[in-house]
């Protein structure tokens, strides 16, 4: 999991954007905070800031200092101090007696114990699966053709047979899911796929390949398409506001629930081609509108007329045309069709 979720060290390994607004503390911000197991950087920052996604500023890290790792562990004590009137969090060392800046150093501990930026369990499954595929490429992928005793569904330990596999390793079984359509342009943005399980290649043959099913999450059955298991994703999750020009809509909620709540996974109709990147924070607006305008220079574009802000989405995985995000704050349900935009528009 350490390669999937970035903790403070690697999150701060990115260049941070410049900020001009004032960092305002909550009135009940604690002078000291002891890190406990299960904490996240977002959660800790929530004790201090009304906008927890601004936590990199609370540590006052500059570009020169963020090149090396900084880890925070359960049991660490954080102290609130001020530098030139600006609040910052510092780490106490030497039995909590000496205040030190979070300087570039690695503690000699198991890095798996370092706390994460956002809840790891909420997004881990979504980091190890394709999620969105191109329909044409999917149709030409290898397929399961048979299993033991002519059964249709297979379980862990079963030997199964496929056609079209050309390399060894772990493969994942999928069925084609729902089509993702842009609600404004009606463009096909891809298809979600339903994950069935994992299997490992036993033997490669020219026409038939044999595999052993290692795990099942849904159903693994004859006819499933096979996709090579992706390598562990290593993504830097430093939260930063989405660009003010990045505006879109929620087009899907995982598991098809009617409304997304905190820690639900959602899909927005913007991806890498529009400039979305992991770590982008979007605000969710109810009754907002995207309207076409023509600027004084003659440029035609869409602008957002914000409605009521009801939550924040933290983008953790980006595809070409869509992105997956975790609902981190939710004052009301987040629904398909809700507009997303930069939190700076609030």
N, C-alpha and C positions, 0 to 999 in steps of 0.2 A: 504494500500500500504506500510505502514511502516514496515510490516513484510515481505514484498517481496523484497524490495531494501534496501541494507545496506547503511547507511550514514557513515560519517567519524567515528563516535563513534564506531560502531560495526565493521566496516571494520578494524579499528586499534586494535580490540580485538583479532586479530590473531597474532601469532608469525611471524615476518618479516624475510625474508631471509637475509643472509649477502651479502654485495656488496663490491667489490674491486675496481670497476672502478670509475672514477671521475664524480661527478654530475656537468654537465656543463649547465650554464644558457643561455637563449637566449640573444642576445645583446640588445634587446628592452624590457627586463623584467622590469615591473613597480616596483618602490620602495614601492608603496602602492596599494592595490586593495580593492575596496568595493564590497562585495558579493551582488548580485542581484537575484531576484526571477528567477528561471529557470536555474541558474548556476548548474554545476556539478563539482565534484572534478577533474574529467578528464579535463573538460574545463578550470577550473581555472589553473590547472597545465600547460595547453597548453600555457598560457601567459608567463610562466617562463621556460619551458623545451621543447626541441625538441622531447623528449620521455615522453609524459604526463603520461603514465602508471607508471612512477617512482615516482608519487606524494607522496607515504608514506615516501620516503627518504627526500623529501623537508620539511616535518614536523619534521624530525629527532626524531621520536618516538622510544624508546627502549622497550625491552620486559617487563620490570617492569612497565613502564608507560602505556602500552596499555591494561591493564587488565580492566580498567574502561572507561566509555563512554566519548567521546569528540564530541561535536556538533558544527557545524558552521551554521549560519542562515543568511538570507538576511539582509543587513544592517551592518553586521560585517565588520570591517576594518582589512585587513591583511597587515603586514609590512614585507619587506624583510630585513633580517639581516644576519650576518655571525658569526659563532662560529668556532674559530681556522681556519679561512679561508674557511670554508665550508658553503654554503648558506642554510638558513632555512626560513620558514614562521612562523611568530608569530602573535598572536591575540592582537589587541589594545582594552583595556577596559577603564572605567572611562572617557567616552566621547572622546575616542581616544587619551588620554594623556599618558597612561601607557602601556608599552609593557609587555605582559605576555606570558609565554610558554603555549602551549595547555595542561594545567595540567589536571589530572584526576578529572573532576567535571561535573556535569550536570546542565545546565541552566534551570531555572524554566519557561520554555516555552513549547508550544505545540510541541512535537517532530515531528509531521507531517510537520512542517515548515522547519525542517532541510534539507539541500541540500543532493542530492543523489550522488553516485559514478558515475553513467552513466545515460543517459536519461530514466526516469522511464516509460514513456508512450510507448517507443519503445519495451519494453520487458514484460510489465505487463501481456498481454494476454497469453504469452508463459509460464508464471509461474503457471497459474491456470488450465492448461490442460495437459493431458497425452502426447500428441504429437507423441510418438513412442510406439508401442505395439508389443508384441509377437503374431504372427498370430494365433497360436493354442489357446492361452488363450483368445484372442479376439473372436474366433469362439464360445467359450463356455460361453460368457458373456450374461447377460439378454438382452432381445430385446423388442422393442415396437411392439405390435401386432394389435392395433386398436386405433381409435380416434372417435370424434363425427361425426355422420351422414356418417359413412363409408368414410370419406375423407382420402386422402393419406398424405397430408401435414397439419401440425398443427401450430397454433400460440399462443402467450401469452394468458393465461386465459383458454385455452382449457383443458378439462379433457381427459387424454389418458390412455391407458391400456398396461400393460407389463406382461411378464412372466419371472420368474427367480430371481426377487428381493427379498431379504431376510431381508433387514433392511431399516429403515426409513432414512430420510435425503434428501440431494440434489444429483441428478444424472444428468449426462451429456450425450447427444445423439451424436453418432459418426457414420460416414461411413468409411469403410476401404479405405485408399488412396494408394499412390504409394509405391512400394517396394523399400527399401533402400539396394543397393548392393555395396559391397566393390569393387572398380574398379580394385584392384590389385589381390585379392584372390577370387573374385566372391562369397564371403560369404554373406548370407542373414543377414543383420544387424537389421532387423525389418521392420515394416510398419508404415508410417505416417498415421495419422487418421485425417479426416475432421470433425471439430467441428460443431454441429448444434445448440445446445441450452441447457438450463438448465430446470430442472423440479423437483418438490418436491413431495414426496410420501404422498398421502392422506390416503390410507388404504392398509394394507397388507392382501392378501388372499393366500390360499394354491396354487392355480393355476393361478389366475389373480390378479395383483396389480394395483391400480388406482393412477394416479399422476396428478399434475396440472402443465402445462407449464408456467414457469415464465419469460423466455427470449429466444429470437431466434436470432442467429447470422448468420446462413446460412439457412439450411432447416432442419426441424424436421419432419420425416415421418415414416410411418409404415415400419418395417423391420430394423430400426436403432438399433445399439448396444448401450447398456447403461453401463457407467462406473461411479462408485462412485466418486463424486467430491472430488478432493484432498484437504487436509487442506492447508491453506496458507503456502507457502514455506518461510522458514527463512534462507536465504543464505548470508554468509559473502563474500562480493565482494571486497576483497583487491587485487589489480592488482599485478601480479608477472609473470615474464617470464616463459613460458612453459619450461620444462626440455629440454636440447639440444638433448636428445634422442627421444623426442616426435615429430614425423613427420607424416604427413598424407595428406589427400586431402579433398577438399570441394566436397561433393557428392549431395548437394541439396541446393536450394535457395528458401526461402519461397515465396509462390504465383507463383512460376514457372517463374519468370522473367528471361530474357536472361543473365543479368549481375547485380551483386549486387553493390550498391553504399553505401555511408555513411548511417549508421543506418538501413541497411538491415539485416535481420536475415538469417543465413546460418547454414548448418549442416556439420560437419566434421566426417570422419570415424574413430574416436578414442573416447573412452569413459573411464569409471572408471576402466575397466579391464586393460587398458594400462597406467593408472595413471593420466588421465586428471582430473582436479578439478576446481570447480568454481573459477573465478578470473584469470585463466591462460590467458596470452596474447600470441597470435600467430602472426607471420608475414606471409603475403601472398606473395608468390613468383611466378612470371610468368616465364615460360620456365625453371623451375627447374626440376631436375630429382632425383628420388630415385633409387639408384643402389645397387645391391647385392655385398658384398665384403666378404672376409675371412681375419680376423685379423691375426697378427703374432702368436697369441695364438691358432689359429684354429677355433675361433668363427665365425659363419656365421651370417651376419646381413645386414640390409639396411642402407645406409647413404645418406644424402641429399647433392646434389650439387646445392647450391642456385642459382637462377636466379635473375632477377630484382625484388626488393621488391616494392610492390605497395600498401600496406596497413597493418592495424592491426585489429585483431579480438579479442574481449573480451568474453571469455566463461562465460556464466551465468547459464547454466543448463546442467547437465551431466547425461546421461543414461549409461547402461552397455557397449554398443558397439558404441554409437554415442554421440556427444555433440552439443548443440546449442550455437552459438555465435553471437554477434552483431558487425557489421563492424563499427569501430570507426574512422578509418582513411582510406582514399581512394584516391590514386593518379591516379588510373585507375580502370576500372570495374573489379570486382572480379567474376570469372566464375567457373562453375562446372568443376572439374579437376585440378584447381590450387592447388599447393602444399602449405602446411602450416608447419611452423617450428618455433623454438624459435627465438625471435627477437635478441637474442645474436649472431645469425648467420649472421646478416646483415653486 
